[in-house]
Amino acid sequence: MRHSSVIPRRVAAVAVSVVLASGAAACGPEGAGAEGGTSGKAAGAPRKGGTLTVLNSEAQSDFDPARLYTSGGGNVPSLVFRTLTTRNREAGAAGTQVVPDLATDTGRPNKDATEWTYTLKEGLKFEDGTPITSADIKYGIERSFAAELSGGAPYLRDWLVGGDTYEGPYKGGKGLASIVTPDARTIVFKLKKPEGEFPFVATQTQFAPVPKAKDTGARYEEHPVSSGPYKVVKNENDGEHLVLERNAHWDPKTDEERKAYPDKIDVRSGLDEAVINQRLATSSGADASAVTTDTNLGPAELAQIGSDQALAARVGTGHFGFTAYLAFNPKVKPFDNPKVRQAISYAINRTSVVNAAGGSALAEATTTFLPEQKAFGHTPYDHFPAGRTGDPAKARQLLKEAGYPNGLTVTLLHSTAQNRLTSPEVATAVQEALGKAGITVELDGQEPNSFNEKRWSVKDAPGFFLSRWGADWPAGGPFLAPIFDGRQIVTNGSNYNHAQLNDPAVNKEIDEINKLTDLKAAAARWGALDKKIGEQALDVPLFHPVYKRLVGKDVKNVVISDWTGVLDVSQVAVK
């Protein structure tokens, strides 16, 4: 995944709070601070009515289904854009499942999963009352290929037959032959290769229907035609102030996922994060019925909240499939030596790293690359067991075996952004831990753009750097393939395969898993592959972030799934 209120290509690994602004990759619930549950701390059962205020730091920009990069349809976007499939709007692990949305099921594959067929539900309508057809979905996808509407997920360009050369409907008015609509309720997708996780991709907003007659190109985001429970009545300053009101033609009988309790959604962005948390804590006036979809609580705020039982009861906890890690580039000495990489793996003090990331309330130490959720196929392993505080003696022994009896000096690239993921605090914790093992670490702090350019460059990538990765959906595929599939090494753009691993056995196993439409069986294979790759010490998994967010005192029915890790606005009530 990527970042921003849209999520650019597979960089979810790039900015957590922004990624989550759209609800793009995420996870778990609770308003009582307990993980993976629901809460309605305000008295009484949830009822329809009222106005829900959303206070955000990042604007909900590019509010066009073609341009949004979200997982599961996003958070605020999914109130307006329905898709063929969507995430299950339930708390915890149950929320990692794909369920039907506009379609009657999650898709019907042919024998080798190179063709997927969907049938639309009956009675689906746009906000103007016109029927939603398969042709509208086909057109919505086709326009996402247009250069002027770039920014969305890349999968269809990579997966659909002819997708790599298609330029969208604005040039010559041609459609994409690999999307077939034999009738108004049927749509068929023809893929280049087997993709058992296609139902996950069908949750992306590119699968939202767009009526061709109402398409205004780059201006469509100002008033996109709604297929969901709410329609856009105001969009100011490119999503800085977004107002949604009920879509009278949305039929809840066709939508089992969205509760749509509030009459109105008022999204206000561009706010300072400290101000957002203060307003939610105070909960005066309209802020009593407010939430945030992109602002986390920090260590200092959590410490203050800990002494206030009533306030602590309004903190939701979530887990999103995301890993912070140390990355090695074995093309650069001394990291070409496996024993050096193993030594660093043993030397890491995960307790100090977690403390640098905000403490155990905001980060959970890990020794696996895959997040610790069944949906990803998490398989426990620790190939370099050193406890929570590291094993400097074992690290020194390995350095000696590697030819460095007197230790060595290395440079660690990190970001100057205060994100508690790849930031100076985390880098310093790594530096101190390795120092005890005889490894002198010189820190190279770069501003975010420069940091990303360096770590994603095949030509200029350093040998050692902090990194992070988040999944476009809760499965092993979008987590392991971009990082370890040798065929995804990019030499003239952003390369996420930091180790530049091109192992035929790994590539083959990725292909074999992609053929599976049994997601539980696929998950087990992804977990086994993660464990196998981990033996090579190509990275050092450090921790998985935990998300803590406040809600206003009158907010009810807080649901946080392990898909998004943040409150689902489609479930919230304010009365």
LUMPA-133806 format. One line per field, with one value per residue (C-alpha): residue number from 1; residue in three letters; x, y, z. Coordinates in nm, 2 decimals, decimal comma, always signed. Example, Ala and Ser with C-alpha at 12.3 -4.5 7.8 and 13.67 -1.06 7.14 Angstrom:
! residues 2
n: c(1|2)
res: c(ALA|SER)
px: c(+1,23|+1,37)
py: c(-0,45|-0,11)
pz: c(+0,78|+0,71)
END
This chain:
! residues 575
n: c(1|2|3|4|5|6|7|8|9|10|11|12|13|14|15|16|17|18|19|20|21|22|23|24|25|26|27|28|29|30|31|32|33|34|35|36|37|38|39|40|41|42|43|44|45|46|47|48|49|50|51|52|53|54|55|56|57|58|59|60|61|62|63|64|65|66|67|68|69|70|71|72|73|74|75|76|77|78|79|80|81|82|83|84|85|86|87|88|89|90|91|92|93|94|95|96|97|98|99|100|101|102|103|104|105|106|107|108|109|110|111|112|113|114|115|116|117|118|119|120|121|122|123|124|125|126|127|128|129|130|131|132|133|134|135|136|137|138|139|140|141|142|143|144|145|146|147|148|149|150|151|152|153|154|155|156|157|158|159|160|161|162|163|164|165|166|167|168|169|170|171|172|173|174|175|176|177|178|179|180|181|182|183|184|185|186|187|188|189|190|191|192|193|194|195|196|197|198|199|200|201|202|203|204|205|206|207|208|209|210|211|212|213|214|215|216|217|218|219|220|221|222|223|224|225|226|227|228|229|230|231|232|233|234|235|236|237|238|239|240|241|242|243|244|245|246|247|248|249|250|251|252|253|254|255|256|257|258|259|260|261|262|263|264|265|266|267|268|269|270|271|272|273|274|275|276|277|278|279|280|281|282|283|284|285|286|287|288|289|290|291|292|293|294|295|296|297|298|299|300|301|302|303|304|305|306|307|308|309|310|311|312|313|314|315|316|317|318|319|320|321|322|323|324|325|326|327|328|329|330|331|332|333|334|335|336|337|338|339|340|341|342|343|344|345|346|347|348|349|350|351|352|353|354|355|356|357|358|359|360|361|362|363|364|365|366|367|368|369|370|371|372|373|374|375|376|377|378|379|380|381|382|383|384|385|386|387|388|389|390|391|392|393|394|395|396|397|398|399|400|401|402|403|404|405|406|407|408|409|410|411|412|413|414|415|416|417|418|419|420|421|422|423|424|425|426|427|428|429|430|431|432|433|434|435|436|437|438|439|440|441|442|443|444|445|446|447|448|449|450|451|452|453|454|455|456|457|458|459|460|461|462|463|464|465|466|467|468|469|470|471|472|473|474|475|476|477|478|479|480|481|482|483|484|485|486|487|488|489|490|491|492|493|494|495|496|497|498|499|500|501|502|503|504|505|506|507|508|509|510|511|512|513|514|515|516|517|518|519|520|521|522|523|524|525|526|527|528|529|530|531|532|533|534|535|536|537|538|539|540|541|542|543|544|545|546|547|548|549|550|551|552|553|554|555|556|557|558|559|560|561|562|563|564|565|566|567|568|569|570|571|572|573|574|575)
res: c(MET|ARG|HIS|SER|SER|VAL|ILE|PRO|ARG|ARG|VAL|ALA|ALA|VAL|ALA|VAL|SER|VAL|VAL|LEU|ALA|SER|GLY|ALA|ALA|ALA|CYS|GLY|PRO|GLU|GLY|ALA|GLY|ALA|GLU|GLY|GLY|THR|SER|GLY|LYS|ALA|ALA|GLY|ALA|PRO|ARG|LYS|GLY|GLY|THR|LEU|THR|VAL|LEU|ASN|SER|GLU|ALA|GLN|SER|ASP|PHE|ASP|PRO|ALA|ARG|LEU|TYR|THR|SER|GLY|GLY|GLY|ASN|VAL|PRO|SER|LEU|VAL|PHE|ARG|THR|LEU|THR|THR|ARG|ASN|ARG|GLU|ALA|GLY|ALA|ALA|GLY|THR|GLN|VAL|VAL|PRO|ASP|LEU|ALA|THR|ASP|THR|GLY|ARG|PRO|ASN|LYS|ASP|ALA|THR|GLU|TRP|THR|TYR|THR|LEU|LYS|GLU|GLY|LEU|LYS|PHE|GLU|ASP|GLY|THR|PRO|ILE|THR|SER|ALA|ASP|ILE|LYS|TYR|GLY|ILE|GLU|ARG|SER|PHE|ALA|ALA|GLU|LEU|SER|GLY|GLY|ALA|PRO|TYR|LEU|ARG|ASP|TRP|LEU|VAL|GLY|GLY|ASP|THR|TYR|GLU|GLY|PRO|TYR|LYS|GLY|GLY|LYS|GLY|LEU|ALA|SER|ILE|VAL|THR|PRO|ASP|ALA|ARG|THR|ILE|VAL|PHE|LYS|LEU|LYS|LYS|PRO|GLU|GLY|GLU|PHE|PRO|PHE|VAL|ALA|THR|GLN|THR|GLN|PHE|ALA|PRO|VAL|PRO|LYS|ALA|LYS|ASP|THR|GLY|ALA|ARG|TYR|GLU|GLU|HIS|PRO|VAL|SER|SER|GLY|PRO|TYR|LYS|VAL|VAL|LYS|ASN|GLU|ASN|ASP|GLY|GLU|HIS|LEU|VAL|LEU|GLU|ARG|ASN|ALA|HIS|TRP|ASP|PRO|LYS|THR|ASP|GLU|GLU|ARG|LYS|ALA|TYR|PRO|ASP|LYS|ILE|ASP|VAL|ARG|SER|GLY|LEU|ASP|GLU|ALA|VAL|ILE|ASN|GLN|ARG|LEU|ALA|THR|SER|SER|GLY|ALA|ASP|ALA|SER|ALA|VAL|THR|THR|ASP|THR|ASN|LEU|GLY|PRO|ALA|GLU|LEU|ALA|GLN|ILE|GLY|SER|ASP|GLN|ALA|LEU|ALA|ALA|ARG|VAL|GLY|THR|GLY|HIS|PHE|GLY|PHE|THR|ALA|TYR|LEU|ALA|PHE|ASN|PRO|LYS|VAL|LYS|PRO|PHE|ASP|ASN|PRO|LYS|VAL|ARG|GLN|ALA|ILE|SER|TYR|ALA|ILE|ASN|ARG|THR|SER|VAL|VAL|ASN|ALA|ALA|GLY|GLY|SER|ALA|LEU|ALA|GLU|ALA|THR|THR|THR|PHE|LEU|PRO|GLU|GLN|LYS|ALA|PHE|GLY|HIS|THR|PRO|TYR|ASP|HIS|PHE|PRO|ALA|GLY|ARG|THR|GLY|ASP|PRO|ALA|LYS|ALA|ARG|GLN|LEU|LEU|LYS|GLU|ALA|GLY|TYR|PRO|ASN|GLY|LEU|THR|VAL|THR|LEU|LEU|HIS|SER|THR|ALA|GLN|ASN|ARG|LEU|THR|SER|PRO|GLU|VAL|ALA|THR|ALA|VAL|GLN|GLU|ALA|LEU|GLY|LYS|ALA|GLY|ILE|THR|VAL|GLU|LEU|ASP|GLY|GLN|GLU|PRO|ASN|SER|PHE|ASN|GLU|LYS|ARG|TRP|SER|VAL|LYS|ASP|ALA|PRO|GLY|PHE|PHE|LEU|SER|ARG|TRP|GLY|ALA|ASP|TRP|PRO|ALA|GLY|GLY|PRO|PHE|LEU|ALA|PRO|ILE|PHE|ASP|GLY|ARG|GLN|ILE|VAL|THR|ASN|GLY|SER|ASN|TYR|ASN|HIS|ALA|GLN|LEU|ASN|ASP|PRO|ALA|VAL|ASN|LYS|GLU|ILE|ASP|GLU|ILE|ASN|LYS|LEU|THR|ASP|LEU|LYS|ALA|ALA|ALA|ALA|ARG|TRP|GLY|ALA|LEU|ASP|LYS|LYS|ILE|GLY|GLU|GLN|ALA|LEU|ASP|VAL|PRO|LEU|PHE|HIS|PRO|VAL|TYR|LYS|ARG|LEU|VAL|GLY|LYS|ASP|VAL|LYS|ASN|VAL|VAL|ILE|SER|ASP|TRP|THR|GLY|VAL|LEU|ASP|VAL|SER|GLN|VAL|ALA|VAL|LYS)
px: c(+0,00|+0,09|+0,00|-0,22|-0,59|-0,55|-0,29|-0,03|+0,12|+0,24|+0,38|+0,15|+0,48|+0,52|+0,29|+0,07|-0,15|-0,21|-0,27|-0,53|-0,70|-0,89|-0,92|-0,70|-0,52|-0,63|-0,76|-0,94|-1,21|-1,30|-1,42|-1,32|-0,96|-1,00|-0,88|-1,10|-1,44|-1,72|-1,84|-2,12|-2,01|-2,27|-2,59|-2,85|-2,87|-2,75|-3,03|-3,06|-3,01|-2,78|-2,45|-2,12|-1,82|-1,49|-1,18|-0,87|-0,52|-0,50|-0,76|-0,97|-0,82|-0,88|-1,23|-1,27|-1,30|-1,04|-0,78|-0,82|-0,58|-0,77|-0,82|-1,16|-1,31|-1,16|-1,33|-1,51|-1,50|-1,70|-1,99|-2,03|-1,87|-1,99|-1,78|-1,83|-1,70|-1,61|-1,46|-1,68|-1,78|-1,73|-1,48|-1,15|-1,05|-1,40|-1,34|-1,06|-1,31|-1,42|-1,79|-2,03|-2,13|-2,28|-2,23|-2,43|-2,11|-1,74|-1,68|-1,68|-1,35|-1,28|-1,07|-0,73|-0,85|-0,77|-1,13|-1,37|-1,74|-1,97|-2,35|-2,50|-2,77|-3,12|-3,25|-2,92|-2,95|-2,74|-2,83|-3,04|-3,25|-3,11|-3,02|-2,66|-2,55|-2,24|-2,16|-2,12|-1,87|-1,68|-1,66|-1,56|-1,27|-1,17|-1,15|-0,91|-0,65|-0,66|-0,34|-0,53|-0,69|-0,38|-0,32|-0,53|-0,42|-0,20|-0,33|-0,57|-0,31|-0,08|-0,35|-0,60|-0,53|-0,43|-0,42|-0,05|-0,11|-0,47|-0,49|-0,85|-1,17|-1,08|-0,84|-1,04|-1,33|-1,21|-1,31|-1,10|-1,17|-1,07|-1,38|-1,69|-2,05|-2,28|-2,59|-2,68|-2,61|-2,30|-1,94|-1,64|-1,27|-1,01|-0,66|-0,31|-0,24|-0,41|-0,51|-0,68|-0,70|-0,90|-1,20|-0,98|-0,89|-1,26|-1,29|-1,08|-1,28|-1,18|-1,47|-1,72|-1,98|-1,95|-2,23|-2,06|-2,31|-2,22|-1,84|-1,67|-1,32|-1,08|-1,38|-1,58|-1,44|-1,63|-1,96|-1,91|-2,24|-2,31|-2,39|-2,36|-2,57|-2,45|-2,39|-2,15|-2,32|-2,00|-1,63|-1,42|-1,04|-0,98|-1,14|-1,05|-1,42|-1,65|-2,02|-2,22|-2,60|-2,82|-2,87|-3,25|-3,20|-2,97|-3,16|-3,04|-3,19|-2,91|-2,64|-2,58|-2,25|-2,32|-2,54|-2,55|-2,69|-2,61|-2,82|-2,51|-2,13|-1,92|-1,55|-1,31|-0,94|-0,62|-0,62|-0,33|-0,31|-0,28|-0,59|-0,79|-0,71|-0,78|-1,12|-1,22|-1,11|-1,31|-1,61|-1,79|-2,07|-2,05|-1,72|-1,92|-2,03|-1,69|-1,43|-1,10|-1,00|-0,63|-0,50|-0,35|-0,28|+0,08|+0,27|+0,22|-0,15|-0,20|-0,02|-0,26|-0,56|-0,45|-0,55|-0,90|-1,12|-1,40|-1,16|-0,98|-1,32|-1,33|-1,01|-1,03|-0,75|-0,67|-0,42|-0,35|-0,13|+0,19|+0,55|+0,84|+1,18|+1,55|+1,63|+1,95|+2,08|+2,31|+2,46|+2,64|+2,93|+2,94|+2,58|+2,66|+2,79|+2,50|+2,68|+2,69|+2,32|+2,27|+2,49|+2,27|+1,96|+2,09|+2,21|+1,88|+1,72|+1,35|+1,25|+1,44|+1,31|+0,95|+1,01|+1,14|+0,83|+0,61|+0,60|+0,42|+0,08|+0,17|+0,41|+0,43|+0,77|+0,79|+1,04|+0,82|+0,78|+0,41|+0,18|+0,05|-0,29|-0,44|-0,56|-0,20|-0,10|+0,12|+0,35|+0,55|+0,93|+1,25|+1,55|+1,79|+1,65|+1,80|+1,52|+1,36|+1,69|+1,93|+2,23|+2,54|+2,77|+2,62|+2,64|+3,01|+3,08|+2,91|+3,11|+3,43|+3,32|+3,25|+3,60|+3,54|+3,69|+3,73|+3,38|+3,28|+3,13|+2,81|+2,58|+2,20|+1,97|+1,66|+1,40|+1,39|+1,01|+0,87|+0,67|+0,80|+0,85|+1,16|+1,24|+1,56|+1,43|+1,41|+1,74|+1,91|+1,77|+1,92|+2,25|+2,28|+2,19|+2,44|+2,71|+2,70|+2,79|+3,08|+2,90|+2,95|+2,64|+2,67|+2,33|+2,23|+1,90|+1,73|+1,41|+1,12|+1,14|+1,51|+1,48|+1,22|+1,41|+1,72|+1,57|+1,36|+1,64|+1,81|+2,10|+2,16|+2,00|+2,22|+2,31|+2,12|+1,81|+1,49|+1,18|+0,81|+0,54|+0,16|-0,08|-0,33|-0,56|-0,53|-0,35|+0,01|+0,02|+0,04|+0,28|+0,54|+0,53|+0,63|+0,92|+1,05|+0,93|+1,24|+1,01|+0,89|+1,24|+1,21|+1,53|+1,39|+1,14|+1,04|+1,17|+1,04|+1,24|+1,51|+1,72|+1,68|+1,60|+1,54|+1,51|+1,34|+1,20|+1,05|+0,90|+0,76|+0,59|+0,44|+0,29|+0,16|-0,01|-0,17|-0,35|-0,53|-0,89|-0,91|-0,79|-0,72|-0,50|-0,32|-0,27|-0,09|+0,14|+0,22|+0,31|+0,54|+0,71|+0,76|+0,94|+1,15|+1,26|+1,33|+1,61|+1,82|+1,82|+1,74|+1,57|+1,51|+1,14|+1,11|+0,75|+0,39|+0,22|-0,09|-0,34|-0,51|-0,77|-1,02|-1,39|-1,63|-1,84|-2,17|-2,03|-2,18|-2,12|-1,74|-1,63|-1,27|-1,17|-0,83|-0,86|-0,84|-0,73|-0,94|-1,30|-1,53|-1,74|-2,01|-2,10|-2,10|-2,41|-2,43|-2,78)
py: c(+0,00|+0,35|+0,67|+0,97|+0,97|+0,78|+0,51|+0,51|+0,19|-0,05|+0,21|+0,16|+0,12|+0,49|+0,68|+0,52|+0,81|+0,92|+0,57|+0,52|+0,85|+0,67|+0,36|+0,19|-0,10|-0,14|-0,35|-0,41|-0,22|-0,10|+0,21|+0,08|+0,05|-0,33|-0,46|-0,59|-0,52|-0,27|-0,01|+0,23|+0,41|+0,68|+0,56|+0,38|+0,18|+0,34|+0,52|+0,70|+1,07|+1,36|+1,48|+1,29|+1,52|+1,39|+1,58|+1,50|+1,63|+1,51|+1,63|+1,36|+1,47|+1,32|+1,21|+1,03|+0,64|+0,61|+0,81|+0,68|+0,41|+0,24|-0,10|-0,24|+0,06|+0,31|+0,47|+0,80|+0,70|+0,38|+0,59|+0,72|+0,44|+0,09|-0,18|-0,54|-0,67|-0,50|-0,58|-0,74|-0,46|-0,65|-0,62|-0,79|-1,09|-1,13|-0,80|-0,94|-1,13|-1,03|-1,01|-0,92|-0,55|-0,47|-0,83|-1,13|-1,31|-1,26|-1,38|-1,71|-1,82|-2,05|-2,36|-2,18|-1,85|-1,66|-1,56|-1,41|-1,36|-1,14|-1,09|-0,77|-0,76|-0,65|-0,31|-0,12|+0,26|+0,57|+0,88|+1,01|+0,69|+0,54|+0,17|+0,06|-0,18|-0,39|-0,14|+0,13|-0,08|-0,16|+0,21|+0,30|+0,06|+0,17|+0,54|+0,45|+0,37|+0,73|+0,92|+1,23|+1,01|+0,83|+0,74|+0,44|+0,08|-0,07|-0,43|-0,42|-0,27|-0,56|-0,83|-0,77|-0,89|-0,58|-0,37|-0,28|-0,10|+0,03|+0,41|+0,46|+0,56|+0,92|+0,83|+0,70|+0,59|+0,23|-0,01|-0,29|-0,62|-0,82|-0,68|-0,84|-0,75|-1,00|-0,84|-0,56|-0,77|-0,98|-0,88|-1,10|-1,03|-1,20|-1,21|-1,27|-1,52|-1,69|-1,46|-1,63|-1,30|-1,12|-1,07|-0,85|-0,63|-0,60|-0,40|-0,11|+0,20|+0,15|-0,11|+0,16|+0,22|+0,54|+0,65|+0,74|+1,02|+1,19|+1,16|+1,50|+1,37|+1,54|+1,74|+1,43|+1,44|+1,76|+1,57|+1,19|+1,01|+0,81|+0,44|+0,43|+0,56|+0,91|+1,17|+1,46|+1,79|+2,00|+1,95|+2,25|+2,30|+1,95|+1,76|+1,98|+2,03|+1,75|+1,73|+1,42|+1,38|+1,08|+0,93|+0,87|+0,60|+0,38|+0,07|-0,09|-0,41|-0,44|-0,34|-0,56|-0,39|-0,01|+0,10|+0,46|+0,59|+0,97|+1,19|+1,40|+1,35|+1,67|+1,60|+1,88|+1,85|+2,04|+2,04|+2,01|+1,66|+1,79|+2,01|+1,71|+1,51|+1,80|+1,86|+1,50|+1,48|+1,79|+1,69|+2,02|+2,11|+1,93|+1,76|+1,53|+1,36|+1,36|+1,10|+1,10|+0,87|+0,96|+1,09|+0,86|+0,93|+0,97|+0,84|+1,17|+1,18|+0,82|+0,89|+1,17|+0,97|+0,68|+0,87|+0,95|+0,64|+0,81|+0,93|+0,60|+0,44|+0,64|+0,52|+0,26|+0,02|-0,13|-0,35|-0,30|-0,54|-0,33|-0,41|-0,18|-0,34|-0,30|-0,37|-0,50|-0,46|-0,76|-0,60|-0,36|-0,48|-0,59|-0,69|-0,94|-1,16|-1,36|-1,37|-0,99|-0,98|-1,25|-1,07|-0,76|-0,98|-1,11|-0,77|-0,59|-0,48|-0,49|-0,35|-0,03|-0,01|-0,05|+0,22|+0,45|+0,38|+0,50|+0,21|-0,12|+0,05|+0,17|-0,10|-0,47|-0,64|-0,90|-1,15|-1,23|-1,02|-1,11|-0,93|-1,15|-1,22|-1,54|-1,36|-1,31|-1,66|-1,56|-1,84|-1,78|-1,81|-1,66|-1,78|-1,56|-1,59|-1,32|-1,24|-0,90|-0,71|-0,88|-1,11|-0,90|-1,20|-1,41|-1,11|-1,07|-1,44|-1,41|-1,10|-1,29|-1,57|-1,32|-1,18|-0,88|-0,98|-0,62|-0,52|-0,30|+0,04|+0,07|+0,35|+0,34|+0,55|+0,68|+0,95|+1,28|+1,26|+1,22|+0,92|+0,67|+0,42|+0,52|+0,82|+0,94|+0,78|+0,44|+0,48|+0,58|+0,27|+0,05|+0,24|+0,18|-0,19|-0,26|-0,06|-0,32|-0,59|-0,40|-0,25|+0,12|+0,27|+0,61|+0,76|+0,92|+1,11|+1,23|+1,43|+1,21|+1,25|+1,20|+0,91|+0,73|+0,80|+0,64|+0,33|+0,26|+0,30|-0,01|+0,20|+0,41|+0,20|+0,19|-0,13|-0,07|+0,13|+0,15|+0,07|-0,03|-0,20|-0,23|-0,46|-0,35|-0,61|-0,87|-1,15|-1,26|-1,18|-0,80|-0,83|-1,07|-1,04|-0,68|-0,73|-1,07|-1,15|-1,11|-1,02|-0,71|-0,56|-0,21|-0,07|+0,26|+0,35|+0,27|-0,07|-0,23|-0,55|-0,41|-0,72|-0,75|-1,11|-1,31|-1,67|-1,89|-2,11|-1,81|-1,68|-2,02|-2,05|-1,71|-1,82|-2,14|-1,96|-1,71|-2,00|-2,09|-1,96|-2,12|-1,83|-2,03|-2,27|-1,97|-1,81|-2,12|-2,12|-1,75|-1,81|-2,10|-1,89|-1,60|-1,84|-1,99|-1,64|-1,53|-1,79|-1,57|-1,27|-1,03|-0,80|-0,77|-0,74|-0,49|-0,42|-0,39|-0,05|-0,03|+0,24|+0,43|+0,69|+0,89|+0,93|+1,20|+1,13|+1,08|+0,84|+0,50|+0,16|+0,19|-0,10|-0,16|-0,45|-0,62|-0,50|-0,13|-0,10|+0,21|+0,30|+0,23|+0,54|+0,33|+0,18|+0,48|+0,64|+0,97|+0,94)
pz: c(+0,00|-0,01|+0,16|+0,16|+0,18|-0,13|-0,12|-0,39|-0,51|-0,25|-0,02|+0,26|+0,39|+0,35|+0,58|+0,84|+0,95|+0,60|+0,47|+0,73|+0,65|+0,38|+0,57|+0,33|+0,49|+0,85|+1,14|+1,49|+1,72|+2,06|+2,23|+2,57|+2,49|+2,45|+2,12|+1,84|+1,98|+1,96|+2,20|+2,24|+2,55|+2,51|+2,67|+2,47|+2,15|+1,83|+1,64|+1,30|+1,28|+1,37|+1,22|+1,25|+1,24|+1,11|+1,23|+1,02|+0,95|+0,59|+0,33|+0,16|-0,17|-0,52|-0,43|-0,75|-0,74|-1,02|-0,83|-0,48|-0,35|-0,07|+0,08|+0,13|-0,04|+0,21|+0,50|+0,41|+0,04|+0,10|+0,22|-0,14|-0,35|-0,34|-0,51|-0,63|-0,30|+0,02|+0,37|+0,63|+0,86|+1,18|+1,47|+1,49|+1,28|+1,14|+0,96|+0,75|+0,53|+0,18|+0,14|-0,15|-0,20|-0,53|-0,64|-0,52|-0,41|-0,39|-0,75|-0,94|-1,08|-1,37|-1,30|-1,30|-1,15|-1,47|-1,52|-1,26|-1,31|-1,10|-1,10|-0,97|-0,71|-0,83|-0,74|-0,74|-0,82|-0,84|-0,65|-0,94|-0,94|-1,25|-1,24|-1,18|-1,46|-1,53|-1,80|-1,54|-1,35|-1,66|-1,75|-1,40|-1,42|-1,77|-1,68|-1,40|-1,68|-1,81|-1,74|-1,61|-1,34|-1,22|-0,85|-0,80|-0,73|-1,00|-0,99|-1,29|-1,51|-1,42|-1,41|-1,69|-2,04|-2,23|-1,92|-1,96|-2,29|-2,24|-2,20|-2,09|-2,27|-2,33|-2,61|-2,90|-2,68|-2,68|-2,41|-2,25|-2,42|-2,11|-1,92|-2,07|-1,99|-2,16|-1,99|-1,75|-1,44|-1,54|-1,57|-1,65|-1,60|-1,80|-1,64|-1,77|-1,49|-1,20|-0,92|-0,63|-0,43|-0,70|-0,47|-0,25|-0,54|-0,62|-0,30|-0,45|-0,55|-0,91|-0,90|-0,82|-1,10|-1,29|-1,53|-1,86|-1,93|-1,59|-1,62|-1,62|-1,62|-1,38|-1,24|-1,15|-0,79|-0,73|-0,75|-0,81|-0,86|-0,55|-0,53|-0,15|+0,14|+0,11|-0,17|-0,19|-0,14|-0,08|-0,16|-0,09|-0,13|-0,28|+0,00|+0,29|+0,37|+0,26|+0,34|+0,27|+0,30|+0,26|-0,09|-0,11|-0,37|-0,16|-0,06|+0,27|+0,15|-0,10|+0,14|+0,45|+0,54|+0,59|+0,88|+0,77|+1,10|+1,08|+0,85|+0,76|+0,76|+0,79|+0,72|+0,82|+0,74|+0,76|+1,14|+1,37|+1,52|+1,88|+1,82|+1,69|+2,00|+2,23|+2,06|+2,08|+2,45|+2,54|+2,33|+2,35|+2,10|+1,77|+1,88|+2,11|+1,79|+1,63|+1,52|+1,33|+1,06|+1,05|+1,38|+1,64|+2,01|+2,10|+2,41|+2,61|+2,53|+2,63|+2,96|+3,03|+2,93|+3,15|+3,47|+3,34|+3,33|+3,14|+2,87|+2,85|+2,78|+2,46|+2,32|+2,03|+1,97|+1,63|+1,45|+1,08|+0,88|+0,90|+0,98|+1,07|+0,99|+0,93|+0,56|+0,42|+0,06|+0,01|-0,30|-0,06|+0,16|+0,44|+0,41|+0,14|+0,42|+0,58|+0,91|+0,93|+0,88|+1,13|+1,38|+1,35|+1,39|+1,72|+1,84|+1,81|+2,14|+2,05|+2,39|+2,33|+1,97|+2,09|+2,35|+2,08|+1,88|+2,16|+2,40|+2,42|+2,39|+2,04|+1,91|+1,94|+1,90|+1,63|+1,48|+1,17|+0,86|+0,82|+1,06|+1,35|+1,21|+1,07|+0,76|+0,66|+0,73|+1,02|+1,12|+1,44|+1,40|+1,55|+1,35|+1,55|+1,91|+2,13|+2,37|+2,39|+2,47|+2,22|+2,25|+2,20|+2,28|+2,00|+1,76|+1,84|+1,78|+1,44|+1,35|+1,43|+1,21|+0,93|+0,95|+1,18|+1,51|+1,61|+1,50|+1,21|+1,12|+0,91|+0,81|+0,88|+0,66|+0,83|+0,79|+0,98|+0,99|+1,35|+1,27|+1,53|+1,25|+1,05|+1,26|+1,45|+1,78|+1,63|+1,45|+1,77|+1,95|+1,68|+1,70|+2,08|+2,06|+1,78|+1,96|+2,25|+1,99|+1,86|+1,56|+1,52|+1,35|+1,18|+1,13|+0,80|+0,85|+0,53|+0,49|+0,38|+0,00|-0,01|+0,23|+0,01|-0,31|-0,17|-0,01|-0,32|-0,57|-0,72|-0,83|-0,52|-0,24|+0,07|+0,24|+0,56|+0,63|+0,83|+0,63|+0,67|+0,48|+0,49|+0,31|+0,04|+0,18|+0,47|+0,30|+0,24|-0,13|-0,12|+0,18|+0,05|-0,33|-0,37|-0,12|-0,23|-0,58|-0,81|-1,10|-0,92|-0,90|-1,06|-1,20|-1,33|-1,06|-0,70|-0,61|-0,29|-0,31|-0,09|-0,09|-0,47|-0,41|-0,73|-0,61|-0,87|-0,59|-0,41|-0,74|-0,82|-0,48|-0,52|-0,85|-0,70|-0,41|-0,64|-0,81|-0,49|-0,44|-0,10|+0,10|+0,42|+0,23|+0,06|+0,40|+0,53|+0,23|+0,27|+0,63|+0,54|+0,27|+0,52|+0,75|+0,47|+0,35|+0,70|+0,73|+0,49|+0,73|+0,45|+0,70|+1,08|+1,16|+1,45|+1,54|+1,43|+1,51|+1,73|+1,66|+1,95|+1,86|+2,06|+1,97|+2,10|+2,41|+2,21|+1,95|+1,96|+1,79|+1,74|+1,52|+1,43|+1,21|+1,16|+0,80|+0,87|+1,23|+1,27|+1,34|+1,05|+0,98|+0,81|+1,15|+1,37|+1,53|+1,71|+1,86)
END
